[in-house]
């Protein structure tokens, strides 16, 4: 049974979004996402509108309209839409944003000019997505920087303007994650705490505004290693409520640098294609869905 067939299962089942991040980063990522959608359980992807393979990603998405595509807002660790001359406080001379989400976040918080430039860059990325002609499924952010208070306060008006009231809000989900994998425990505890605080704040900002989001989002504490065993354990333990699992799949033919940056990507693709994982979804009470199915 393909992901397209699973999408048509009865409405009494609970929505589960399986998302592939970094769509457009390179063709190996794009191919992994499309294959996981056609042959596996992936239902959704988040597009980086400034990266090297964005045209390939857009063409692939148009050839596979059942794949929902959202905006993967990039405010660090990537290319900007605008030139360095237009946003000199937040890019280097090659037009790249800061490679450190932490430094970028501090700059956006404390530097008024950087915040103005950030707003312009965010709008430019929304406009680039609109120019693709793809329906805008949802908005999330690279390294989840969209949840930074200085960014999120500007994101809400842009979402309103561009007509997309569906966003990813990440929390730590520490209890479930740590039961499945104790590796890197101190780091997971820190990140879990930080994103629980941020997630609660973002939820309060959205209250009463008509936004839709998954109740639970899984992937933060296992990013880069959402392997088959982890997904099987997660599907057994996660709460039965509207949820998203995000991943970073990669095909084996990726270039050496991409494979170094994402060493677990091939394993994540294998997990998304796994028959055992597909069966676990089919028997879990969930229905493979997209953001548009959320109530």
C-alpha positions as CSV (number, residue, x, y, z in Angstrom):
1,X,0.0,0.0,0.0
2,X,1.5,3.4,-1.0
3,X,1.3,6.6,1.0
4,X,-1.3,7.9,-1.5
5,X,-3.5,4.9,-0.7
6,X,-3.0,5.3,3.0
7,X,-4.1,9.0,2.7
8,X,-7.6,7.8,1.7
9,X,-8.2,5.8,4.9
10,X,-11.3,6.6,7.0
11,X,-11.7,9.9,8.7
12,X,-12.2,8.3,12.1
13,X,-8.4,7.7,12.2
14,X,-6.0,10.2,13.8
15,X,-4.1,12.5,11.4
16,X,-0.3,11.7,11.2
17,X,1.9,13.9,9.0
18,X,5.2,12.5,7.8
19,X,7.3,15.4,6.6
20,X,10.6,15.6,4.8
21,X,12.6,18.7,5.6
22,X,15.2,20.5,3.4
23,X,13.4,19.9,0.1
24,X,15.4,21.8,-2.5
25,X,18.7,21.5,-0.7
26,X,20.2,19.1,-3.3
27,X,18.8,16.6,-5.8
28,X,19.7,13.7,-3.6
29,X,17.4,15.1,-0.9
30,X,14.7,15.8,-3.5
31,X,14.9,12.2,-4.9
32,X,14.7,10.8,-1.4
33,X,11.6,12.8,-0.5
34,X,9.8,11.9,-3.8
35,X,10.7,8.2,-3.4
36,X,9.6,8.1,0.2
37,X,6.3,9.7,-0.9
38,X,5.7,7.3,-3.8
39,X,6.9,4.1,-2.2
40,X,6.8,4.8,1.5
41,X,4.9,6.8,4.2
42,X,6.0,10.4,3.5
43,X,3.1,12.8,2.9
44,X,4.6,16.2,3.1
45,X,7.8,18.2,2.5
46,X,9.2,21.6,3.5
47,X,10.9,23.6,0.7
48,X,14.1,25.7,1.0
49,X,13.4,28.3,-1.7
50,X,17.0,29.6,-1.9
51,X,19.0,26.4,-2.2
52,X,20.7,24.9,-5.3
53,X,18.1,22.3,-6.2
54,X,14.9,24.3,-5.6
55,X,13.9,24.2,-9.3
56,X,14.3,20.5,-9.4
57,X,12.2,20.2,-6.2
58,X,9.4,22.4,-7.6
59,X,9.3,20.4,-10.8
60,X,9.2,17.1,-8.8
61,X,6.4,18.4,-6.6
62,X,4.4,19.5,-9.6
63,X,4.8,16.0,-11.1
64,X,3.6,14.6,-7.8
65,X,0.7,16.8,-6.7
66,X,-0.3,14.5,-3.9
67,X,2.8,15.6,-2.0
68,X,2.0,18.6,0.2
69,X,4.7,21.3,0.2
70,X,5.3,24.0,2.8
71,X,7.9,26.7,3.3
72,X,11.0,25.8,5.2
73,X,12.0,29.3,6.3
74,X,15.8,29.7,6.4
75,X,17.2,32.4,8.6
76,X,20.5,30.7,9.3
77,X,22.7,27.9,7.8
78,X,21.7,28.7,4.2
79,X,21.5,31.2,1.4
80,X,19.4,34.3,1.5
81,X,16.9,35.5,-1.1
82,X,18.1,39.1,-0.9
83,X,21.7,40.2,-1.7
84,X,24.3,41.2,0.8
85,X,23.9,44.8,-0.2
86,X,20.2,44.6,0.7
87,X,20.7,42.8,4.1
88,X,24.3,43.4,5.2
89,X,23.7,42.9,8.9
90,X,22.6,39.3,8.5
91,X,24.6,37.9,5.5
92,X,28.2,37.6,4.5
93,X,29.5,39.0,1.1
94,X,28.5,35.7,-0.6
95,X,24.9,36.2,0.5
96,X,24.9,33.4,3.1
97,X,23.2,33.7,6.5
98,X,25.0,32.9,9.7
99,X,26.1,29.3,10.0
100,X,25.2,29.5,13.7
101,X,21.5,29.5,14.7
102,X,22.5,30.8,18.1
103,X,24.5,33.7,16.8
104,X,21.7,34.5,14.3
105,X,19.1,34.4,17.1
106,X,21.1,36.8,19.3
107,X,21.6,39.1,16.3
108,X,17.9,39.2,15.6
109,X,17.0,39.8,19.2
110,X,19.5,42.6,20.0
111,X,20.1,44.3,16.7
112,X,17.3,46.4,15.5
113,X,18.7,46.8,12.0
114,X,19.1,43.0,11.8
115,X,15.4,42.6,12.7
116,X,14.4,44.9,9.9
117,X,16.5,43.0,7.4
118,X,15.2,39.7,8.8
119,X,11.6,40.8,8.1
120,X,12.6,41.7,4.5
121,X,14.2,38.4,4.0
122,X,11.3,36.5,5.4
123,X,8.9,38.3,3.0
124,X,11.2,37.6,0.1
125,X,11.1,33.8,0.9
126,X,7.3,33.8,1.1
127,X,7.2,35.6,-2.2
128,X,9.6,33.1,-3.8
129,X,7.4,30.3,-2.6
130,X,4.4,32.0,-4.1
131,X,6.2,32.4,-7.4
132,X,6.5,28.6,-7.7
133,X,2.8,28.2,-8.1
134,X,2.7,25.4,-5.6
135,X,-0.1,25.5,-3.0
136,X,1.4,26.5,0.4
137,X,0.7,23.7,2.8
138,X,2.4,25.0,5.9
139,X,5.3,26.9,7.3
140,X,8.2,25.7,9.5
141,X,11.8,26.7,9.9
142,X,15.3,25.4,9.4
143,X,16.8,24.6,12.8
144,X,13.3,25.7,14.0
145,X,14.5,29.3,14.1
146,X,11.0,30.4,13.1
147,X,10.1,29.9,16.7
148,X,12.5,32.5,18.0
149,X,10.4,35.3,19.5
150,X,11.8,38.0,17.3
151,X,11.1,35.8,14.2
152,X,7.7,34.4,15.3
153,X,6.3,37.9,16.0
154,X,7.0,38.7,12.3
155,X,6.0,35.3,11.0
156,X,2.3,35.5,12.1
157,X,1.5,38.6,10.1
158,X,3.2,37.1,7.0
159,X,1.3,33.8,7.4
160,X,-2.0,35.9,7.7
161,X,-1.1,37.9,4.6
162,X,-0.1,34.9,2.5
163,X,-3.1,32.9,3.6
164,X,-1.4,30.0,5.4
165,X,-2.6,29.4,9.0
166,X,-0.7,26.1,9.4
167,X,2.6,26.1,11.3
168,X,4.9,23.6,13.0
169,X,5.4,24.2,16.7
170,X,8.1,21.9,18.2
171,X,8.4,20.8,21.8
172,X,11.0,18.5,23.3
173,X,8.8,15.4,23.8
174,X,11.5,14.2,26.1
175,X,9.8,11.3,27.9
176,X,9.0,9.5,24.7
177,X,12.4,10.2,23.1
178,X,14.5,9.2,26.0
179,X,12.7,5.9,26.5
180,X,13.7,5.0,23.0
181,X,17.3,6.4,22.8
182,X,19.5,7.6,25.7
183,X,22.4,8.7,23.6
184,X,23.5,12.4,24.0
185,X,21.4,12.7,27.1
186,X,22.7,16.1,28.4
187,X,22.2,17.7,25.0
188,X,18.7,16.2,24.7
189,X,17.7,17.5,28.1
190,X,18.9,21.1,27.2
191,X,17.2,21.2,23.8
192,X,14.1,19.6,25.2
193,X,13.8,22.2,27.9
194,X,14.5,25.1,25.5
195,X,11.9,24.0,23.0
196,X,9.3,23.2,25.6
197,X,9.5,26.8,26.7
198,X,9.5,28.2,23.2
199,X,6.7,25.9,22.1
200,X,4.5,26.9,25.0
201,X,5.2,30.6,24.2
202,X,4.4,30.1,20.5
203,X,1.1,28.3,21.3
204,X,0.0,31.2,23.4
205,X,0.8,33.6,20.6
206,X,-1.4,31.6,18.2
207,X,-4.3,31.2,20.6
208,X,-7.6,32.4,19.2
209,X,-6.1,33.3,15.7
210,X,-7.5,30.3,13.8
211,X,-4.2,28.5,13.2
212,X,-3.9,24.8,12.8
213,X,-0.9,22.8,13.9
214,X,-0.1,19.2,15.0
215,X,-0.7,18.7,18.7
216,X,2.6,16.7,18.8
217,X,5.7,17.0,16.7
218,X,8.5,14.4,16.9
219,X,12.0,14.6,15.6
220,X,13.8,17.3,17.6
221,X,15.8,15.0,19.9
222,X,16.5,12.4,17.3
223,X,17.2,14.7,14.3
224,X,19.5,13.0,11.9
225,X,18.8,9.5,13.2
226,X,15.1,8.8,12.7
227,X,15.9,5.1,11.9
228,X,13.5,2.2,11.5
229,X,13.8,0.9,15.1
230,X,13.2,4.4,16.5
231,X,10.1,5.0,14.3
232,X,8.7,1.6,15.3
233,X,9.2,2.4,18.9
234,X,7.8,5.9,18.5
235,X,4.6,4.7,16.7
236,X,4.0,2.4,19.7
237,X,4.5,5.1,22.3
238,X,3.4,8.4,20.9
239,X,0.1,10.0,22.0
240,X,-3.0,9.3,19.9
241,X,-3.5,12.9,18.8
242,X,-2.9,14.8,15.6
243,X,0.9,14.6,15.1
244,X,3.8,15.2,12.8
245,X,7.0,13.2,12.4
246,X,9.7,15.0,10.5
247,X,12.8,13.6,8.9
248,X,15.8,14.4,6.7
249,X,16.0,11.5,4.1
250,X,18.8,11.2,1.6
251,X,19.6,8.9,-1.3
252,X,22.9,7.0,-1.4
253,X,24.2,8.9,-4.4
254,X,24.5,12.2,-2.6
255,X,27.8,14.0,-2.9
256,X,30.4,13.5,-0.2
257,X,29.9,16.8,1.6
258,X,26.1,16.3,1.8
259,X,26.6,12.8,3.2
260,X,29.0,14.2,5.9
261,X,26.4,16.9,6.8
262,X,23.6,14.3,7.0
263,X,25.2,10.9,7.8
264,X,21.9,9.4,9.0
265,X,20.0,10.5,5.9
266,X,20.2,7.1,4.1
267,X,18.9,5.3,7.2
268,X,16.0,7.8,7.5
269,X,15.1,7.0,3.9
270,X,15.2,3.3,4.6
271,X,12.9,3.8,7.6
272,X,10.4,5.8,5.5
273,X,10.4,2.9,3.0
274,X,10.2,0.1,5.6
275,X,7.3,-2.3,5.3
276,X,7.5,-2.8,9.1
277,X,7.0,0.9,9.6
278,X,4.2,1.0,7.1
279,X,2.4,-1.8,8.9
280,X,2.9,-0.1,12.2
281,X,1.2,3.0,10.9
282,X,-1.6,0.9,9.4
283,X,-2.3,-0.7,12.8
284,X,-1.6,2.3,15.1
285,X,-4.9,4.1,14.8
286,X,-3.3,6.9,12.7
287,X,-4.1,8.0,9.1
288,X,-1.3,9.4,7.0
289,X,-2.3,13.0,6.4
290,X,-1.1,16.5,5.6
291,X,-1.4,19.8,7.4
292,X,-4.7,20.6,5.6
293,X,-6.4,17.6,7.3
294,X,-5.8,19.1,10.8
295,X,-8.8,20.4,12.7
